[in-house]
Amino acid sequence: QVRLVETGGGLAQPGGSLRLSCEASIHFDSFNYMAWYRKYPGKQRVLVARIDSNNSTEYLDFVKGRFTISRDIAKKTHYLQMNDLKPEDAAFYYCNVRTWNKDYWGRGTQVTVSS
């Protein structure tokens, strides 16, 4: 059974930084995207950032210039570096891997931004 496990969430002050990690239980030989989503209470998950197998990246407009997605093939891990955090970034963050026939999800991690 494939598992994705997120770590790195927690509390940060406005303007602060956090780095989320998503470690997979397997090495994905091929995939469409590795991504991060976030969800506000009562809302649907929204794509925050994604990276493809060529390391091309896409970002939600609100996080451009502040967040960076990356991946480490050897560690089977992808990351979301979040800088200059804003209160609006507080949400539950999920990592995702999309292959040709399936979406894999982690259980999520809470990010809180508060002074």
Backbone hydrogen bonds, N-H to C=O, Kabsch-Sander energy under -0.5 kcal/mol:
donor,donor_aa,acceptor,acceptor_aa,energy
5,V,23,E,-2.3
6,E,4,L,-0.5
7,T,21,S,-2.2
10,G,110,Q,-1.2
12,A,112,T,-2.5
15,G,85,L,-3.2
16,G,13,Q,-2.8
18,L,82,M,-2.1
20,L,80,L,-2.6
21,S,7,T,-2.8
22,C,78,H,-2.1
23,E,5,V,-2.4
24,A,76,K,-3.1
25,S,3,R,-2.0
28,F,26,I,-0.6
29,D,27,H,-0.9
32,N,98,R,-3.5
33,Y,98,R,-1.5
34,M,51,I,-2.4
35,A,96,N,-3.0
36,W,49,A,-2.7
37,Y,94,Y,-3.0
38,R,46,V,-2.3
39,K,92,F,-2.1
43,K,40,Y,-2.4
46,V,38,R,-2.9
48,V,36,W,-3.0
49,A,36,W,-1.7
50,R,58,E,-2.0
51,I,34,M,-2.7
52,D,56,S,-2.2
55,N,52,D,-2.1
58,E,50,R,-2.0
60,L,48,V,-2.8
63,V,60,L,-1.7
64,K,60,L,-0.9
64,K,61,D,-1.0
66,R,63,V,-2.3
67,F,63,V,-2.3
68,T,81,Q,-2.3
70,S,79,Y,-1.5
72,D,77,T,-3.2
73,I,71,R,-0.5
76,K,72,D,-0.7
76,K,73,I,-1.2
77,T,72,D,-1.8
78,H,22,C,-2.0
79,Y,70,S,-2.8
80,L,20,L,-2.3
81,Q,68,T,-3.0
82,M,18,L,-3.2
82,M,80,L,-0.6
83,N,66,R,-2.0
83,N,81,Q,-0.6
84,D,15,G,-0.7
85,L,16,G,-2.5
89,D,86,K,-2.5
90,A,87,P,-1.6
91,A,111,V,-1.3
92,F,39,K,-2.4
93,Y,91,A,-0.6
93,Y,109,T,-3.2
94,Y,37,Y,-2.6
96,N,35,A,-2.3
97,V,104,Y,-1.9
98,R,33,Y,-2.8
99,T,97,V,-0.6
99,T,102,K,-3.0
104,Y,97,V,-2.8
106,G,95,C,-2.0
107,R,4,L,-0.6
109,T,93,Y,-2.2
111,V,91,A,-2.7
112,T,10,G,-3.1
114,S,12,A,-2.2
114,S,112,T,-0.5
